[in-house]
Amino acid sequence: MNKGKMTVFAVLAAVLLTAAIFIVFLNTTVAGNLSPEISLPPAPSEDPTGGNDSVKIPDVPSFPVEYLDITPENVQSVIKNLRRPENYTIEIEVEYHWSSGSSKVTRRTWGAGGVVRWQQFDLSGNPTINYICTDEAIYVWEEGEKSYITYDNGEFSIDDYGQIPTYEDILGADKADIVSASYEDQNSVPCVKTVIVDRESGYTKVYWVALESGFLWNAELLEGDRTIYRMSVIPTSFSTDRPNTSIFSLPDGSNPLMSEESQQGTA
């Protein structure tokens, strides 16, 4: 094994070790049937009738649907109905907190045509490691390396590598462990907030899923009242424009996105 591959393996080992701090997030993932079953709800805002006790309705013009109360009993159906855009760019901050300090890293993700590229940055803002995920494979390389390692897709997802929970974790939760569900804005983004208790570990998991984009917008892992993990989207980073195809190029110049689209065109 060459030095580059050994270094990548070392980085992967560190990533997986660090992921243990929020391993309760990575429960059984449920892919789910994304076919519509209910009307997609908007989030709360001022009651147009002026009632004091009414549920607030927001101004979300992209949702021409009827309001739906959200409860722990139906929140999984609501989340299951959300759809993420095919093309997007999104940047995420991941924080770890412990008794003597904390750390924060940034991760940027691009998606197009079912192919996802994920890039991690160090504390100085320099890119360090890259992943590209397709239906068949995950490609991994360090920034600046001329070679990469390929893994069969399936054993881990790209979110697992990035130590990022997903809304599928909400779908996989036991309904009895969902203690609350509500609408709540995060940085002016209407979201569905879900609080789940892991009875075995004692941790509490809190998720905010954006109504309009279907992305997990924020997530926290709590030990009692103390936050030990937080993931949040940088709102100004989010775009549904198609990323440049060159972003999905591997170090050797090959491009999994072009390969995927070529196969789809000949299917």
N, C-alpha and C positions, 0 to 999 in steps of 0.2 A: 504494500500500500504506500503511495507517495505521500510526501509531507502535506500537500494540500488536502488530501482526503483525510489524513489523520487530524488535521486542524479542524476541519468541518465536523468530524465525529466528536471532537472535544467540545465544540460549541453546542452541538445538538445535545450532548450529555448535560451540559450546563443549563440549557433551556429546559430540558425535561426535569432536572433537579429543582430548578427554581419554580417550576409549575406546581410542585407539591404544596406550596403555600396556599393555593386555592383549589386543591384537588377535588374538594366537595362540589365545585362548579361543574366538573367534568363527569356528570352522572350519565346514565344511559341516554344516548341521543336518539330522538325519535324523528325520523325524516318527515313523517306525516303526509297526508293527502291534502294538497293545497287547493283543491277545488272549492269554490265558494259555497259556504253553508249558511251564512248569515249576512246581514247588512253590516258593512264596515262602519264603526261608530266614529264620530268626531270627538274631540276633547272638549273640556268645559270652558265656558266664557260667560259673559253677562246674559242673564235671562231677559229676552226682549219684551216680556210681559211686565217686568218690574216686580215679580213676586219675590218675597223674602226667603222662602224656603225651597224654591225650585232648584233643580240641578242646572248648573250653568252650561250653556251651549256655546262653542267657539265659532269664530268666523273662519272656516276652513273650506274655501270655495271648491277645492279639488275633490271634495267628498259629497256628491249630490245624493246623500242617503239619509235615512231616518236615524234619529238618535237611538242608541241602545244602552241601557244600563249595563254596567260591567260589575261582575261579582266574582268571587273565588270559584264559583261553579261554572261560569261561562268564559273566563278569561283565556283558557287554553283554546277554545273555539275562535275567539277574537284574534289571538296571536296567529293561529293556524291559517286564518284567512288573509293575512297580510302578505304582500308580494314585494320582494326586493327588485330594484331595477336591474336590467341586464348589463348596462354600462354604468360605471361609477368610479369616482376617486374619493377616498376617505382617509383621514388621518386620525390616529387614536393615541391617547396617552394612557399608559398603564403605571399605576403607583403601587408600591409595596410599603407597608408600614409595620414596624416592630417597636418594641419597648424603647430601644436606644436610638432609633433613627428611621429613615425612609429612603426610598429611591424611586426614580421615575425614568421611564424610557418611552420613546415615541416610535410608533409603527405606522407606515403608510401602505395602503392597499389600493390596487387598481383592479377592476373587473371588466371584462369584455367577452361576449360570446361564450360565456360559461368558463372562461379561463381566468384565473386570479393570480396576480403577482402581489407579494407581500414583502416589505423591506423594513428592516429594523435599524434604528439610529442610536448612537451612543449619547452620553450626557452632553457632549459638545456639539451634537447635531450632525455627526458624520455617519454615513451609512456603513453598516457592519456585515449584515448577512441578508441573503435574498432567498425567496422561495417562489416557485411558479407551480400552480396546481391545476391539473386538468382532470378529466374523468378517469383517466388511466394511470397517471403518474404524478409524483411530486419531485421537482428539481430543486436542489439546494446548492448554493455556492456562497463563499465569502466575497465581500466586495473587493474587486480588483483581481480576483483569481481568474485564471484562464480555463479552468475545468470545473465540473460540477458533478454531483452525485445524484442518481435517479433512484427513487423508491416507488414501489407499487402503491397506488392510492388505495386507501381503505383501512390500513392499520391505524393511522392517525389522520386527522383532518388538518387543514392549514390553520384553523382556529386553535387547535390543540398546540401546534408548534408555536403559535403566537401568544399562548397563554391567555386566550380571549374566550369567555363564554359566549354562547349564541342563544337566540330565542328558542332554538330546538331544546335547550336545557329546560325551559319552562314547560314545553310540551311533554317532556319526559318525567316531570315531577308527579309524585302521588298527589291526587287532588286533596287528600286530607292534610297535606303539608303546606298548602297554599293558605296563608293566614289572612291576606288581604289583597285586593285588586282595585285600582282606581285610575282616574285620569290625572295626569300631572305634567305641566310643562317643564322642560329642561332646556335652559338657555333659549326660551321662546319657541321651542319645538314641542308640539303636542305629542304626548307619549302615553302609553299604557304602563302603569307602574304595578309590579307584582312582587309581593314579599313571600318568600318561601323559607320555611324552617327545616333544617336538616336535624332531625330528632336524634340521630345516632351521634353526630359530632357536636351538636349544640350550636353550630354556626347558623347565622341568618343570611340569606342571599336576597338581594334586592335588584330588580331589573327594571329598566325603563326602555321600552321599545317604541321607536318613532312611528306614528300612525301613517304618515305620508310615504315614507321610504321603506318601512318594514325593517330597518336596521336596529340592532341593539345600540341604543344611544348612550346609555350609562349602565354600569353594574357595580355593585359593592358586595363585599364579603365582610360580615360583622361578627366579632366575638364579643358578645354582650353589647355594650354601647361603643366599643372600639372598632374603628375601621381598619382592617388589615390588608385589604385589597380594594383598589378602585380602578375602573376602566371608564374612560369618557371620550366621546368624539369631539374633535375640535370643529365647531360648527362651520367656520369659514372655509374649512378644507373640503367640505362635501360638494360634489358635483355629479350630475347624471350625464354629463357629456361623455362621448366615447373617448377613452384614452388613446394616445398615439400607439399604433401597432408596434413601433420599435421598443416600447416599454417592456414588451413580453419576449424580447430576444434573450437567448442564453449566451454565456460567454463565448461559445464557439460560433455564434452567428445564426444558429438555427432558431426558429420561432414557433413555439407550440401553438400560439394563437392562429397563425397562418395555416399550420398543419390541421388544426381542428376545423377551421372554416373551409379548407380545401376538401376535407373528408365529408363535411356536411353538404358541400356543393355537388359532390359526386354520388351522394347517397340516393 
